[in-house]
Amino acid sequence: MPKRPIEQKAAKRAALAAKGKSKAMGDDGKLKESAIDVGKLDKLSKIQEANANRMKELELQQKLSFDKIEITMLAHLTAQENRESEKLEMERRLEMESK
């Protein structure tokens, strides 16, 4: 039988390990590192995938918002140019009529 650990928690883990009710213990009485839990890993990968999808959605929304602002600005400039051209056309007509 291995030497009983001095610490209370370590002794408890050793007793449980001897009964086969806890995680594997090393020869030195310390807890062995266990493999990564597959369920936790799957959950983490799903969260990361959802986060990546959310980031793509945000980028797309930002791009659409920028495009919408750009279209609005272009429409405004077009309207200004149309007003200016109508004004010039009107001035030209008035000059022609006055001659």
NUMAR-528351 format. One record per atom (N, C-alpha, C): residue number from 1; residue in one letter; atom name; y, x, z negated. Coordinates in Angstrom, 1 decimal. Layout:
<nodes>
[node NUM, A, CA, [Y, X, Z]]
...
</nodes>
This chain:
<nodes>
[node 1, M, N, [-1.2, 0.8, 0.0]]
[node 1, M, CA, [0.0, 0.0, 0.0]]
[node 1, M, C, [1.2, 0.9, 0.0]]
[node 2, P, N, [2.3, 0.5, 0.9]]
[node 2, P, CA, [3.4, 1.4, 0.9]]
[node 2, P, C, [4.2, 1.3, -0.4]]
[node 3, K, N, [5.0, 2.3, -0.6]]
[node 3, K, CA, [5.8, 2.4, -1.8]]
[node 3, K, C, [6.9, 1.3, -1.8]]
[node 4, R, N, [7.0, 0.6, -2.9]]
[node 4, R, CA, [8.0, -0.5, -3.0]]
[node 4, R, C, [9.4, 0.0, -2.9]]
[node 5, P, N, [10.2, -0.6, -2.1]]
[node 5, P, CA, [11.6, -0.2, -2.0]]
[node 5, P, C, [12.4, -0.5, -3.3]]
[node 6, I, N, [13.4, 0.2, -3.5]]
[node 6, I, CA, [14.2, 0.1, -4.7]]
[node 6, I, C, [15.1, -1.1, -4.7]]
[node 7, E, N, [15.7, -1.4, -3.5]]
[node 7, E, CA, [16.7, -2.5, -3.4]]
[node 7, E, C, [16.0, -3.8, -3.5]]
[node 8, Q, N, [16.7, -4.8, -4.1]]
[node 8, Q, CA, [16.1, -6.1, -4.2]]
[node 8, Q, C, [15.8, -6.8, -2.9]]
[node 9, K, N, [16.7, -6.8, -2.0]]
[node 9, K, CA, [16.5, -7.4, -0.7]]
[node 9, K, C, [15.4, -6.7, 0.1]]
[node 10, A, N, [15.4, -5.4, 0.0]]
[node 10, A, CA, [14.4, -4.6, 0.8]]
[node 10, A, C, [13.0, -4.9, 0.2]]
[node 11, A, N, [12.9, -5.1, -1.2]]
[node 11, A, CA, [11.7, -5.4, -1.8]]
[node 11, A, C, [11.2, -6.8, -1.4]]
[node 12, K, N, [12.1, -7.7, -1.3]]
[node 12, K, CA, [11.8, -9.1, -0.9]]
[node 12, K, C, [11.3, -9.1, 0.5]]
[node 13, R, N, [12.0, -8.4, 1.4]]
[node 13, R, CA, [11.5, -8.3, 2.8]]
[node 13, R, C, [10.1, -7.7, 2.9]]
[node 14, A, N, [9.9, -6.6, 2.1]]
[node 14, A, CA, [8.6, -6.0, 2.1]]
[node 14, A, C, [7.5, -6.9, 1.7]]
[node 15, A, N, [7.8, -7.7, 0.6]]
[node 15, A, CA, [6.8, -8.7, 0.1]]
[node 15, A, C, [6.5, -9.7, 1.2]]
[node 16, L, N, [7.5, -10.2, 1.8]]
[node 16, L, CA, [7.4, -11.2, 2.9]]
[node 16, L, C, [6.6, -10.7, 4.1]]
[node 17, A, N, [6.9, -9.4, 4.4]]
[node 17, A, CA, [6.2, -8.8, 5.5]]
[node 17, A, C, [4.7, -8.6, 5.2]]
[node 18, A, N, [4.4, -8.3, 4.0]]
[node 18, A, CA, [3.0, -8.2, 3.6]]
[node 18, A, C, [2.3, -9.5, 3.7]]
[node 19, K, N, [3.0, -10.6, 3.5]]
[node 19, K, CA, [2.4, -11.9, 3.6]]
[node 19, K, C, [2.4, -12.4, 5.1]]
[node 20, G, N, [3.1, -11.7, 5.9]]
[node 20, G, CA, [3.2, -12.0, 7.3]]
[node 20, G, C, [4.2, -13.2, 7.6]]
[node 21, K, N, [5.2, -13.3, 6.7]]
[node 21, K, CA, [6.2, -14.4, 6.8]]
[node 21, K, C, [7.5, -14.0, 7.3]]
[node 22, S, N, [7.7, -12.7, 7.6]]
[node 22, S, CA, [9.0, -12.3, 8.0]]
[node 22, S, C, [8.9, -11.3, 9.2]]
[node 23, K, N, [10.0, -10.8, 9.6]]
[node 23, K, CA, [10.1, -9.9, 10.7]]
[node 23, K, C, [9.3, -8.6, 10.3]]
[node 24, A, N, [8.9, -7.9, 11.3]]
[node 24, A, CA, [8.1, -6.6, 11.1]]
[node 24, A, C, [8.9, -5.6, 10.4]]
[node 25, M, N, [8.2, -4.9, 9.5]]
[node 25, M, CA, [8.8, -3.9, 8.7]]
[node 25, M, C, [8.3, -2.5, 9.1]]
[node 26, G, N, [9.1, -1.5, 9.1]]
[node 26, G, CA, [8.7, -0.2, 9.4]]
[node 26, G, C, [7.9, 0.5, 8.2]]
[node 27, D, N, [7.4, 1.7, 8.5]]
[node 27, D, CA, [6.7, 2.4, 7.4]]
[node 27, D, C, [7.6, 2.8, 6.3]]
[node 28, D, N, [8.9, 3.0, 6.6]]
[node 28, D, CA, [9.9, 3.4, 5.6]]
[node 28, D, C, [10.5, 2.2, 4.8]]
[node 29, G, N, [10.0, 1.0, 5.1]]
[node 29, G, CA, [10.4, -0.2, 4.4]]
[node 29, G, C, [11.7, -0.8, 5.0]]
[node 30, K, N, [12.2, -0.3, 6.0]]
[node 30, K, CA, [13.4, -0.8, 6.7]]
[node 30, K, C, [13.0, -1.8, 7.8]]
[node 31, L, N, [13.8, -2.8, 8.0]]
[node 31, L, CA, [13.6, -3.8, 9.0]]
[node 31, L, C, [13.6, -3.2, 10.4]]
[node 32, K, N, [12.6, -3.4, 11.2]]
[node 32, K, CA, [12.6, -3.0, 12.6]]
[node 32, K, C, [13.5, -3.8, 13.4]]
[node 33, E, N, [14.1, -3.3, 14.5]]
[node 33, E, CA, [14.9, -4.1, 15.3]]
[node 33, E, C, [14.0, -4.9, 16.2]]
[node 34, S, N, [14.4, -6.2, 16.3]]
[node 34, S, CA, [13.6, -7.1, 17.1]]
[node 34, S, C, [14.2, -7.1, 18.5]]
[node 35, A, N, [13.4, -7.7, 19.4]]
[node 35, A, CA, [13.8, -7.8, 20.8]]
[node 35, A, C, [14.9, -8.9, 20.9]]
[node 36, I, N, [15.7, -8.9, 21.9]]
[node 36, I, CA, [16.7, -10.0, 22.1]]
[node 36, I, C, [16.1, -11.3, 22.2]]
[node 37, D, N, [16.6, -12.3, 21.5]]
[node 37, D, CA, [16.1, -13.6, 21.6]]
[node 37, D, C, [16.4, -14.2, 23.0]]
[node 38, V, N, [15.4, -14.7, 23.7]]
[node 38, V, CA, [15.5, -15.1, 25.0]]
[node 38, V, C, [16.4, -16.4, 25.1]]
[node 39, G, N, [16.2, -17.3, 24.1]]
[node 39, G, CA, [17.0, -18.5, 24.1]]
[node 39, G, C, [18.5, -18.2, 23.9]]
[node 40, K, N, [18.8, -17.2, 23.0]]
[node 40, K, CA, [20.2, -16.8, 22.9]]
[node 40, K, C, [20.8, -16.2, 24.1]]
[node 41, L, N, [19.9, -15.4, 24.8]]
[node 41, L, CA, [20.3, -14.7, 26.0]]
[node 41, L, C, [20.6, -15.7, 27.1]]
[node 42, D, N, [19.7, -16.8, 27.2]]
[node 42, D, CA, [20.0, -17.8, 28.2]]
[node 42, D, C, [21.3, -18.6, 27.9]]
[node 43, K, N, [21.5, -18.9, 26.6]]
[node 43, K, CA, [22.7, -19.6, 26.2]]
[node 43, K, C, [23.9, -18.8, 26.6]]
[node 44, L, N, [23.8, -17.5, 26.3]]
[node 44, L, CA, [25.0, -16.6, 26.6]]
[node 44, L, C, [25.2, -16.5, 28.1]]
[node 45, S, N, [24.2, -16.4, 28.9]]
[node 45, S, CA, [24.4, -16.4, 30.3]]
[node 45, S, C, [24.9, -17.7, 30.9]]
[node 46, K, N, [24.5, -18.8, 30.3]]
[node 46, K, CA, [25.1, -20.1, 30.7]]
[node 46, K, C, [26.6, -20.2, 30.4]]
[node 47, I, N, [26.9, -19.7, 29.2]]
[node 47, I, CA, [28.3, -19.7, 28.8]]
[node 47, I, C, [29.2, -18.7, 29.7]]
[node 48, Q, N, [28.6, -17.6, 30.0]]
[node 48, Q, CA, [29.3, -16.6, 30.9]]
[node 48, Q, C, [29.5, -17.2, 32.3]]
[node 49, E, N, [28.4, -17.9, 32.8]]
[node 49, E, CA, [28.5, -18.5, 34.1]]
[node 49, E, C, [29.6, -19.7, 34.1]]
[node 50, A, N, [29.6, -20.5, 33.0]]
[node 50, A, CA, [30.6, -21.5, 32.9]]
[node 50, A, C, [32.0, -20.9, 32.9]]
[node 51, N, N, [32.1, -19.8, 32.2]]
[node 51, N, CA, [33.4, -19.2, 32.1]]
[node 51, N, C, [33.9, -18.6, 33.4]]
[node 52, A, N, [32.9, -18.1, 34.2]]
[node 52, A, CA, [33.2, -17.5, 35.5]]
[node 52, A, C, [33.6, -18.7, 36.4]]
[node 53, N, N, [32.9, -19.8, 36.3]]
[node 53, N, CA, [33.3, -20.9, 37.2]]
[node 53, N, C, [34.7, -21.5, 36.8]]
[node 54, R, N, [35.0, -21.5, 35.5]]
[node 54, R, CA, [36.3, -22.0, 35.1]]
[node 54, R, C, [37.4, -21.1, 35.6]]
[node 55, M, N, [37.1, -19.8, 35.6]]
[node 55, M, CA, [38.1, -18.8, 36.0]]
[node 55, M, C, [38.4, -19.0, 37.5]]
[node 56, K, N, [37.3, -19.3, 38.3]]
[node 56, K, CA, [37.4, -19.5, 39.7]]
[node 56, K, C, [38.2, -20.8, 40.0]]
[node 57, E, N, [38.0, -21.8, 39.1]]
[node 57, E, CA, [38.7, -23.1, 39.3]]
[node 57, E, C, [40.2, -22.8, 39.0]]
[node 58, L, N, [40.5, -22.1, 37.9]]
[node 58, L, CA, [41.9, -21.8, 37.6]]
[node 58, L, C, [42.6, -21.0, 38.7]]
[node 59, E, N, [41.9, -20.0, 39.3]]
[node 59, E, CA, [42.5, -19.3, 40.4]]
[node 59, E, C, [42.8, -20.2, 41.6]]
[node 60, L, N, [41.8, -21.1, 41.9]]
[node 60, L, CA, [42.0, -22.0, 43.0]]
[node 60, L, C, [43.2, -23.0, 42.7]]
[node 61, Q, N, [43.3, -23.5, 41.5]]
[node 61, Q, CA, [44.4, -24.4, 41.1]]
[node 61, Q, C, [45.7, -23.6, 41.2]]
[node 62, Q, N, [45.7, -22.4, 40.8]]
[node 62, Q, CA, [47.0, -21.6, 40.9]]
[node 62, Q, C, [47.4, -21.4, 42.3]]
[node 63, K, N, [46.4, -21.0, 43.2]]
[node 63, K, CA, [46.7, -20.8, 44.6]]
[node 63, K, C, [47.2, -22.1, 45.2]]
[node 64, L, N, [46.5, -23.3, 44.9]]
[node 64, L, CA, [47.0, -24.5, 45.5]]
[node 64, L, C, [48.4, -24.9, 45.0]]
[node 65, S, N, [48.7, -24.6, 43.8]]
[node 65, S, CA, [50.0, -24.8, 43.2]]
[node 65, S, C, [51.1, -24.0, 43.9]]
[node 66, F, N, [50.7, -22.7, 44.1]]
[node 66, F, CA, [51.6, -21.8, 44.8]]
[node 66, F, C, [51.9, -22.3, 46.3]]
[node 67, D, N, [50.8, -22.7, 46.9]]
[node 67, D, CA, [50.9, -23.2, 48.3]]
[node 67, D, C, [51.8, -24.4, 48.4]]
[node 68, K, N, [51.6, -25.3, 47.4]]
[node 68, K, CA, [52.4, -26.5, 47.4]]
[node 68, K, C, [53.9, -26.2, 47.2]]
[node 69, I, N, [54.2, -25.3, 46.3]]
[node 69, I, CA, [55.6, -24.9, 46.1]]
[node 69, I, C, [56.1, -24.3, 47.4]]
[node 70, E, N, [55.3, -23.4, 48.0]]
[node 70, E, CA, [55.8, -22.8, 49.3]]
[node 70, E, C, [56.0, -23.9, 50.4]]
[node 71, I, N, [55.2, -24.9, 50.5]]
[node 71, I, CA, [55.3, -25.9, 51.5]]
[node 71, I, C, [56.6, -26.7, 51.2]]
[node 72, T, N, [56.8, -27.0, 49.9]]
[node 72, T, CA, [58.0, -27.7, 49.5]]
[node 72, T, C, [59.3, -27.0, 49.8]]
[node 73, M, N, [59.3, -25.7, 49.6]]
[node 73, M, CA, [60.4, -24.8, 49.9]]
[node 73, M, C, [60.7, -24.8, 51.4]]
[node 74, L, N, [59.6, -24.7, 52.2]]
[node 74, L, CA, [59.8, -24.7, 53.7]]
[node 74, L, C, [60.3, -26.0, 54.2]]
[node 75, A, N, [59.8, -27.1, 53.6]]
[node 75, A, CA, [60.3, -28.4, 54.0]]
[node 75, A, C, [61.8, -28.6, 53.6]]
[node 76, H, N, [62.2, -28.1, 52.5]]
[node 76, H, CA, [63.6, -28.1, 52.1]]
[node 76, H, C, [64.5, -27.3, 53.1]]
[node 77, L, N, [64.0, -26.1, 53.4]]
[node 77, L, CA, [64.8, -25.3, 54.4]]
[node 77, L, C, [64.8, -25.9, 55.7]]
[node 78, T, N, [63.8, -26.6, 56.2]]
[node 78, T, CA, [63.7, -27.3, 57.4]]
[node 78, T, C, [64.8, -28.4, 57.4]]
[node 79, A, N, [64.8, -29.2, 56.3]]
[node 79, A, CA, [65.7, -30.3, 56.2]]
[node 79, A, C, [67.2, -29.7, 56.2]]
[node 80, Q, N, [67.4, -28.6, 55.6]]
[node 80, Q, CA, [68.8, -28.0, 55.6]]
[node 80, Q, C, [69.2, -27.6, 57.0]]
[node 81, E, N, [68.2, -27.0, 57.8]]
[node 81, E, CA, [68.5, -26.6, 59.1]]
[node 81, E, C, [68.7, -27.8, 60.0]]
[node 82, N, N, [68.0, -28.8, 59.8]]
[node 82, N, CA, [68.2, -30.1, 60.6]]
[node 82, N, C, [69.5, -30.7, 60.4]]
[node 83, R, N, [70.0, -30.7, 59.1]]
[node 83, R, CA, [71.3, -31.2, 58.8]]
[node 83, R, C, [72.4, -30.4, 59.5]]
[node 84, E, N, [72.2, -29.1, 59.4]]
[node 84, E, CA, [73.2, -28.2, 60.0]]
[node 84, E, C, [73.2, -28.4, 61.5]]
[node 85, S, N, [72.1, -28.5, 62.1]]
[node 85, S, CA, [72.1, -28.6, 63.6]]
[node 85, S, C, [72.7, -30.0, 64.0]]
[node 86, E, N, [72.4, -31.0, 63.2]]
[node 86, E, CA, [73.0, -32.3, 63.5]]
[node 86, E, C, [74.5, -32.3, 63.3]]
[node 87, K, N, [75.0, -31.5, 62.3]]
[node 87, K, CA, [76.4, -31.4, 62.1]]
[node 87, K, C, [77.1, -30.6, 63.3]]
[node 88, L, N, [76.4, -29.6, 63.7]]
[node 88, L, CA, [76.9, -28.8, 64.9]]
[node 88, L, C, [76.9, -29.7, 66.2]]
[node 89, E, N, [75.9, -30.4, 66.3]]
[node 89, E, CA, [75.8, -31.3, 67.5]]
[node 89, E, C, [76.9, -32.3, 67.5]]
[node 90, M, N, [77.2, -32.9, 66.3]]
[node 90, M, CA, [78.2, -33.9, 66.2]]
[node 90, M, C, [79.6, -33.2, 66.5]]
[node 91, E, N, [79.8, -32.0, 66.0]]
[node 91, E, CA, [81.1, -31.3, 66.3]]
[node 91, E, C, [81.2, -31.1, 67.8]]
[node 92, R, N, [80.1, -30.7, 68.4]]
[node 92, R, CA, [80.1, -30.4, 69.9]]
[node 92, R, C, [80.4, -31.7, 70.7]]
[node 93, R, N, [79.9, -32.8, 70.3]]
[node 93, R, CA, [80.2, -34.1, 70.9]]
[node 93, R, C, [81.6, -34.5, 70.8]]
[node 94, L, N, [82.2, -34.3, 69.6]]
[node 94, L, CA, [83.6, -34.6, 69.4]]
[node 94, L, C, [84.5, -33.8, 70.2]]
[node 95, E, N, [84.1, -32.5, 70.4]]
[node 95, E, CA, [84.9, -31.6, 71.2]]
[node 95, E, C, [84.9, -32.0, 72.7]]
[node 96, M, N, [83.7, -32.4, 73.1]]
[node 96, M, CA, [83.5, -32.9, 74.5]]
[node 96, M, C, [84.3, -34.2, 74.8]]
[node 97, E, N, [84.3, -35.1, 73.8]]
[node 97, E, CA, [85.0, -36.3, 74.0]]
[node 97, E, C, [86.6, -36.1, 73.9]]
[node 98, S, N, [87.0, -35.2, 73.1]]
[node 98, S, CA, [88.4, -34.9, 73.0]]
[node 98, S, C, [89.0, -34.2, 74.3]]
[node 99, K, N, [88.2, -33.6, 75.1]]
[node 99, K, CA, [88.7, -32.9, 76.3]]
[node 99, K, C, [88.8, -33.8, 77.4]]
</nodes>
